[in-house]
């Protein structure tokens, strides 16, 4: 069936009249606002016919139908989709491996610098950052050292306070210790 075989004026007029009948039913049940929306939708078929949009919509529908039927029964198009999926998978895998390599290298460099610093509190984060961005560092470690927060130096364990001082200390100290622990874990 082609576009010229269909009587578009009676078809669009009938759809508009049917829409107005439904609009009246909506008005009786729901009120003015939903009825106005339904009336707006009811006018679309006749507006499409009067503007010539029905011919365009017919051509779009035929093109989609031909593409779908040609696509569904074509082996070469399915092979093309498989090749496209393979290309996307390879592209994503290559990017992910490179990012993981850079991250792994920077972590190893940071661990090495941390071990060189030992337990000395004098070698702070600035010293580690300088070592990571120095002359012997790779471009990847330089980039990671400038963008990430440095790993905090480990502290020497402190002696536990005596039991008498724990009892004498107010409960606010416990809250402050919690805050200090959180800040220490985050390297602040």
N, C-alpha and C positions, 0 to 999 in steps of 0.2 A: 504494500500500500504506500503510495507516495503522498506528498503534501497536498497536491491538487485534488486527490480523491476524497478528501474529508471536507464536509461543509462546516467551516470554522465559525461562521456567524451564528447559526443556530446552536452549535455546541457551546460556544462561550456565553451566549445569551441564556441558555438553559442552566449552565453552571452558576451564572450570576443570580438568576431567579431562585434557584435552589438555595443559594447562600443567603438571600434575603429572607426566605422562609425560616431558615435556621436562625437567622438574626432575630426575627420576631419571637421565636421560642426562647431564645437566650434572654431577650428583653423581659419577657414575662417572668422568667425564673430568677435572673440575676441582677437585672437593673440596667441602667443607662450605659455605664462605662464599658462593661463587657459587650453590650450590644453594639456600641460604636466601633469597638475593635473588630467584631464579627462583620459589620457592614463594610469596613475598610478592606478586609480580606475578600469579601464577596464581590467587590468591584474589580479585583485583579484580573479575572479571566476576560472580561469585556475590554478592559484597558489594554491587555496584551494583544487582543485582536486589532483594536483600533490603532495601536502604534506600530503594528507589524512585527511585534516580538514573537508571535506564535511561529512564524517561519524560522526565526533564529533558533528558538527553543527546539523546534522539530529537527533542524540540522544538527544541533548539539546532541540531541538524543540519538539520532541515527549514527553520528560519529562515535559516540561512546559505545553503542551497541556493536558496531563493526569492529572497534578496537577490542572489545571484550570477547567476541566470538573468534576473532583472528588470534587473539592472545591465548585463549583457553585451549585451542586445538593445534597450536604451533610448537613443535619441539624446539626449533631454533630459538624462539623467544624465551622458553623456559631455561635453555642452556645459557642464554644471555643473562638471565636473572641470577643463575648460579655463579657465573663468572663475576658479575657485579658484587654479589655477596662475598666471594672470595677476595676480591680486590679491597673491599671495605675492611674485612677481617685482617688482612695483611697490613693494611695501613694503620689500623688501630694497634695491632700487636707491635709494630715497629716503634711507634711513639711511646707506648707503655714501657717497653724494655729500656729505651734510652733514658727515660725519666727515672726508672728504678736504678739504673747504673749510676747516674749522677747522685742520687740520694744515698746509695750504698757507699760510694766513694767518700762523700762528705761525712757520713757517720763514722767511717773508719778513720778518717783524718781527725775528726773531733775526739774520738776515743784515744788515738795515739797522742794527741796533744794533752789530753787530760791525764794520761799515764805519765807523760813527761813532767807535768806540773806536780804530780804526786799529791801528797796531803798538805802541801804548803799553801797557806791562805794568802801569801803574798802574791802568788801568781794568779791574778784575778782574771775576769773574763776579757779584759782589754788585752792582756798578754796572750791569751789563747787566740783571740781574734787576729792579733798581729801575726802570730805564728801561722794561722790558717791562710792569711792573705799575703804572706811574705813571698820571697823570691822562689822558694822551692815548692810552693803550692800549685796545684793544677788549676786551670780556669774554673772547673766545676766546683772545687772546694772554695775558691775565692768568692764565687757567686753565692754559694750556700752560706758561707760565713757572714756575708754582708746582709743577707735577707733573713736569716733565722736567728733566734735568740741563742746565745751561747749556752753550752751545758755548764751548770754551776759546779764549782770545785767542791770536792767532798770535804766535810769538816771532820776534825778529830772528835771522837766521842768524848762528851763531857762527863765528869763524875756526877753520880746521882746525889741529889741533896739529902741531907739527913732527915730522918722521920720527924724530928721535932720541928724543923723548919717547914715541913709540909703542913703540919697541923696548924702552925701559927700563921701561914699565908692565907689571905682571904680567897674566896672562890673566883674573884676576878682574874687572878693569876692563871687559873686553868683556862679561862677563855682566851687570855692573851697567848698562852702556850699553843692553843689550837690555831690561832691566827698565825703565829710565828711558824708553826709546822707547815701550814698551807703555803705561806710565802716562801719558805725554804724549798718546798717541793717544786714550786714554780720558778725558782731561781731568782727571786726578787730580793 
